[in-house]
Amino acid sequence: MFEAAKRKYLESVHLEEFAPRAALIDMDGVLFDSMPNHAKSWVTVFRSLGFHFEDREAYMHEGRTGRGTLEILYRRELHRDPTDEEVTRMYGIKARLFDEMPEAPVMPGAPEALDAIRRSGIDRILVTGSGQRKLLDRLEPYFPGHFSEGRMVTAFDVTQGKPSPEPYLMGLKKAGVGAGQAVVVENAPLGIEAGKAAGIFTVAVNTGILEDEVLTGAGCDVLLHSMAELAEVWPQIASPYRL
């Protein structure tokens, strides 16, 4: 299964060798089971404005910057862009609502997956569209030694969120590797699109409410269904492959 996926990937990006040295790892829905809280807070914000917005759409927008999500909804519902003041105010409300919700639990299997990646000698780089300090500040306590400030790409670091390749291209730069030397670990369609646009082998872990077909349709190279499964098969995913 994995060798066929690697061959298809190499052929698509016109490389001869897949030799991972870094894992570029999303946060929401991958390390923390935080998407239900994100969805609920976005639904509350948009319905307060009279916009039609459901949980599923929050999952479809996962990975965008807050500004990007607000711009899409304002254009759709009001046929205009939000002002800078509206972006600051509405995203501030969303962030406050998120922070007031019960703490999002660690995603089952995430610690084991990170430990499996570390044992394989592969660097870990966080690549998230989130700017929620409540979650970012929990990384070291819950995943000690895996991510440092210099090994993270967040909403504060990019001008374009996912599905732009910018976050993952920045992740490659921070890791000091090329596209064929990395693996993206994602749970969201926009994140998958971003990883693929950056030319990186992309593993989707479906931990949310979207159908598998949404993630495969976004172009992932491998589809899994839990972080525990990722921990189990990581040695096979990370093994080098050459055409």
C-alpha positions as CSV (number, residue, x, y, z in Angstrom):
1,M,0.0,0.0,0.0
2,F,2.6,2.5,1.1
3,E,5.1,1.7,-1.6
4,A,2.5,2.2,-4.3
5,A,1.6,5.6,-2.8
6,K,5.2,6.6,-2.7
7,R,5.8,5.6,-6.3
8,K,2.7,7.6,-7.4
9,Y,3.9,10.6,-5.4
10,L,7.4,10.5,-6.8
11,E,6.1,10.3,-10.3
12,S,3.7,13.2,-9.8
13,V,6.4,15.5,-8.5
14,H,9.1,14.3,-10.8
15,L,11.5,13.2,-8.1
16,E,13.5,9.9,-7.9
17,E,13.7,9.5,-4.2
18,F,11.5,9.8,-1.1
19,A,13.7,10.0,2.0
20,P,11.9,11.8,4.8
21,R,13.9,13.7,7.4
22,A,11.1,15.9,8.8
23,A,7.4,15.5,9.6
24,L,5.3,18.6,9.2
25,I,2.4,18.2,11.6
26,D,-0.9,20.1,11.9
27,M,-2.3,20.8,15.4
28,D,-6.1,21.1,15.5
29,G,-7.7,17.7,14.8
30,V,-4.2,16.0,14.8
31,L,-2.6,16.8,18.2
32,F,-5.7,18.1,20.0
33,D,-9.3,17.1,19.5
34,S,-10.1,20.8,19.2
35,M,-12.2,21.0,16.1
36,P,-15.6,20.7,17.9
37,N,-14.7,23.8,19.9
38,H,-13.6,25.7,16.9
39,A,-16.7,24.8,15.0
40,K,-19.0,25.8,17.9
41,S,-17.3,29.1,18.3
42,W,-17.4,29.9,14.6
43,V,-21.1,28.9,14.4
44,T,-21.9,31.3,17.3
45,V,-20.0,34.2,15.7
46,F,-21.5,33.8,12.3
47,R,-25.1,33.2,13.5
48,S,-24.8,36.4,15.6
49,L,-24.3,38.2,12.3
50,G,-27.3,36.4,10.7
51,F,-25.1,34.3,8.5
52,H,-26.0,30.7,7.6
53,F,-23.1,28.6,9.0
54,E,-23.0,25.0,10.2
55,D,-20.4,22.8,11.9
56,R,-19.5,21.0,8.7
57,E,-18.5,24.3,7.1
58,A,-16.2,25.0,9.9
59,Y,-14.4,21.7,9.2
60,M,-14.2,22.5,5.5
61,H,-12.6,25.9,6.4
62,E,-10.2,24.4,8.9
63,G,-6.6,25.6,8.3
64,R,-7.5,29.1,7.0
65,T,-6.5,32.1,9.0
66,G,-9.3,33.7,10.9
67,R,-9.2,36.7,8.5
68,G,-9.5,34.3,5.5
69,T,-12.6,32.6,7.0
70,L,-14.2,35.9,7.8
71,E,-13.5,37.2,4.3
72,I,-15.2,34.3,2.7
73,L,-18.3,34.5,4.8
74,Y,-18.6,38.3,4.5
75,R,-18.3,38.1,0.7
76,R,-20.9,35.3,0.5
77,E,-23.4,36.8,2.9
78,L,-22.9,40.6,2.6
79,H,-21.1,40.8,-0.8
80,R,-18.2,42.7,0.6
81,D,-15.0,42.3,2.5
82,P,-15.0,42.8,6.2
83,T,-13.2,45.9,7.4
84,D,-10.0,45.5,9.5
85,E,-12.0,46.6,12.5
86,E,-14.6,43.9,11.9
87,V,-11.9,41.2,11.4
88,T,-10.3,42.2,14.7
89,R,-13.6,42.4,16.6
90,M,-15.2,39.2,15.2
91,Y,-12.0,37.1,15.5
92,G,-11.5,38.4,19.0
93,I,-15.0,37.2,19.9
94,K,-14.3,33.8,18.3
95,A,-11.1,33.5,20.2
96,R,-12.8,34.4,23.5
97,L,-15.6,31.9,22.9
98,F,-13.0,29.2,22.2
99,D,-11.0,30.0,25.3
100,E,-14.1,29.8,27.5
101,M,-15.0,26.3,26.3
102,P,-13.8,23.2,28.1
103,E,-10.2,22.4,27.4
104,A,-9.9,20.3,24.2
105,P,-8.4,16.9,25.0
106,V,-5.3,15.5,23.5
107,M,-6.1,13.5,20.4
108,P,-6.0,9.8,21.2
109,G,-2.8,8.3,19.8
110,A,-1.1,11.6,19.2
111,P,1.6,11.2,21.9
112,E,2.4,7.7,20.6
113,A,2.5,9.0,17.0
114,L,5.0,11.7,17.9
115,D,7.1,9.3,19.9
116,A,7.2,6.9,16.9
117,I,8.3,9.8,14.7
118,R,11.0,10.8,17.1
119,R,12.2,7.2,17.4
120,S,12.6,7.1,13.6
121,G,15.1,10.0,13.8
122,I,12.7,12.3,12.0
123,D,12.4,16.0,13.0
124,R,9.0,17.4,14.0
125,I,7.8,20.8,12.8
126,L,4.3,22.1,13.8
127,V,2.4,23.7,10.9
128,T,-0.9,25.1,11.9
129,G,-3.2,27.8,10.7
130,S,-4.2,28.5,14.3
131,G,-3.4,31.6,16.4
132,Q,-5.1,30.3,19.5
133,R,-2.6,30.8,22.3
134,K,-4.6,28.6,24.6
135,L,-3.7,25.6,22.4
136,L,-0.2,26.7,21.4
137,D,0.8,27.1,25.1
138,R,-0.3,23.5,25.8
139,L,2.1,22.0,23.2
140,E,5.2,21.7,25.5
141,P,3.3,20.4,28.6
142,Y,1.4,17.8,26.7
143,F,4.1,16.9,24.0
144,P,7.4,17.7,25.8
145,G,10.4,18.1,23.7
146,H,8.7,17.8,20.3
147,F,8.2,21.4,19.3
148,S,10.1,24.6,20.2
149,E,9.3,28.1,19.1
150,G,11.8,27.9,16.2
151,R,10.1,24.7,15.0
152,M,6.6,26.0,14.6
153,V,4.7,27.7,11.8
154,T,1.5,29.4,13.1
155,A,-1.1,32.0,11.9
156,F,1.4,34.6,13.2
157,D,4.1,33.6,10.7
158,V,2.3,33.6,7.4
159,T,0.5,36.0,5.1
160,Q,-1.6,33.3,3.4
161,G,-3.1,30.4,5.3
162,K,-3.9,27.0,4.0
163,P,-4.8,26.0,1.2
164,S,-1.8,28.2,0.1
165,P,1.4,26.2,0.2
166,E,3.1,29.0,2.1
167,P,2.8,27.4,5.6
168,Y,4.3,24.1,4.4
169,L,6.9,25.8,2.4
170,M,7.9,27.7,5.5
171,G,7.9,24.4,7.4
172,L,10.3,22.9,4.9
173,K,12.6,25.9,5.3
174,K,12.5,25.7,9.1
175,A,13.3,22.0,8.8
176,G,16.1,22.6,6.3
177,V,14.8,19.9,3.9
178,G,13.4,19.6,0.4
179,A,9.9,18.5,-0.5
180,G,10.9,14.9,-1.1
181,Q,12.4,14.8,2.4
182,A,9.3,15.5,4.3
183,V,5.9,14.1,5.3
184,V,2.8,16.2,6.0
185,V,0.4,14.9,8.7
186,E,-3.1,16.6,8.2
187,N,-6.7,16.0,9.0
188,A,-8.4,18.8,6.9
189,P,-9.0,19.1,3.2
190,L,-7.4,22.6,3.0
191,G,-4.3,21.4,4.8
192,I,-4.1,18.4,2.4
193,E,-4.3,20.8,-0.5
194,A,-1.6,23.0,1.0
195,G,0.7,20.1,1.6
196,K,0.3,18.8,-1.9
197,A,0.7,22.3,-3.4
198,A,4.1,22.4,-1.6
199,G,5.0,19.1,-3.3
200,I,5.1,17.1,-0.1
201,F,4.0,13.5,0.6
202,T,0.8,14.0,2.6
203,V,-0.8,11.7,5.1
204,A,-4.5,12.4,6.0
205,V,-5.8,11.2,9.4
206,N,-9.6,11.5,9.4
207,T,-10.4,12.4,13.0
208,G,-13.4,14.6,12.3
209,I,-16.9,14.6,10.8
210,L,-16.0,14.8,7.1
211,E,-16.4,11.8,4.8
212,D,-13.2,10.0,3.7
213,E,-14.0,11.0,0.1
214,V,-13.5,14.7,1.1
215,L,-10.0,14.0,2.2
216,T,-9.1,11.7,-0.7
217,G,-10.6,14.3,-3.1
218,A,-8.3,16.9,-1.6
219,G,-5.4,14.7,-2.9
220,C,-3.9,13.0,0.1
221,D,-1.3,10.3,-0.7
222,V,-2.4,8.0,2.3
223,L,-5.6,8.0,4.3
224,L,-5.7,6.8,7.9
225,H,-8.4,6.9,10.6
226,S,-6.6,7.6,13.8
227,M,-3.4,8.9,15.3
228,A,-3.0,5.5,16.9
229,E,-3.0,4.0,13.4
230,L,-0.4,6.5,12.3
231,A,1.9,5.5,15.2
232,E,1.5,1.9,14.2
233,V,2.3,2.3,10.5
234,W,4.8,5.2,10.8
235,P,7.9,3.0,10.2
236,Q,6.4,1.9,6.9
237,I,5.5,5.5,5.9
238,A,8.9,6.9,6.8
239,S,11.0,4.2,5.1
240,P,12.9,5.6,2.1
241,Y,11.8,4.7,-1.4
242,R,13.5,5.2,-4.7
243,L,12.2,4.8,-8.2
